[in-house]
């Protein structure tokens, strides 16, 4: 996003408060949206201060929210999936020490097409 666009930032903030009023029926959100919009029209210096505060909040949330989402993804999806895989599979990587060798003997004829498309 371009920096130095306080009027656009205040327009987004006031639209967000109007959306809060429409979806959550908070009557005070209309007054906040009207106030922020009037500040955007009347005062350039106050608009820049509000934009700077908004960008600081956005930076802080940008540091926190991805970590929370990734933590939830790990503990709610990946961890149970890994535990289920561990319960229902029998050592697919041959990591236990009961094998004398980790080499898997493949008894297959090697011909020209098997070298052309290895993967």
N, C-alpha and C positions, 0 to 999 in steps of 0.2 A: 504494500500500500504506500502511496505517496505520503511523505510527511509534509506538514505545513498546510493541511486542509481542515482547519478547525470547523468551518461551517458544515462540511460534509459529515464530520464526526458527530457534531451536535445533532444533525438531522437523523443520523443512525440511532443515536441515543434516544431522542424523542420518539422515533418510530418504534423502538424497542419497548418503551414505556407504554405507548398506545397499544401495542400487541399484548402486553401484560394485562392491560385493562380489558381488552376484548376476550382473551382466553381465560383469565383468572378472575375477572369481575372485581378488580381492585379499584375503587373509585379514586384513590389518591394518586394513582399512576397517571391519570389524565392531567392533574394539576402539575405534576412533576414534568410531564412531557411539554405542557404549555410553558412552564417556567424555563426549561432548557431551550425551547425554541425561541422564546423572547430574548434570552441571553444571547443566543446566536445571532439574532437580528440587531440587537442594540450595541453590544460591547465586543470589540475585537480582542482586547487584552484578556478579558474574562473568558472568552471563547478559547483562546490559546491555553489558558491555565486549565480549563476543564479538559481540553484535548490531551494535554500533557499528563494529567491525572488518570485519564481513561487509558492512555497508552501504557502507563506504569502498571495499572491493574491488569491490562491485557498481557504484559510481559510476565508478571508474577503468575497469572493463571496458565500461561504457556509453559511455564516450568513445572507446574504442579499437575495439571490435568493429564498429560500423556503418561506420567508415572502411575497415576491412579488407575487409568484405563488398562495399562499393560499389566499391573498387579492383579486387577480383577480378572483379566483374560487368562493369566497364568494360573491363578488359584481356582477359578471356576470352570475352566475348560481344559487346559493342558495337564494340570496335575491329576485330576480324576481319569483322564484318558491314559496317562502314563501308568497310573496304578492298575487300571483295568488291563492294560497291555501286559503288565508284569504278572498279573494273576493268571492270565489265560494263555500265555506263550511259554514255550519250553526252551529257554536259552538260545535264541536265534543267532546271536553273535558269537556263540561258543566262548563265553567269558569265564565259565567255571573251570577249575583245574582238573576236572575229571577226564579231559581229552589228552591223549598222548601227543597229538600234533594238531596244529590249527590248519593244516593243509587239507583242502577238499579235493579229492580225486574225481575228475570229470571224465567219464568214459564216453567220449563223443568223437566222431570223426571230424577232423579239421579239414575243411575244403576252402576253396577260393571265396565263396560268399561270406563265410564266417569271418574273414579278415577284411572284407570290404566295409561291412557295417558292424563294427565291434560293439557299439552301444545299442 
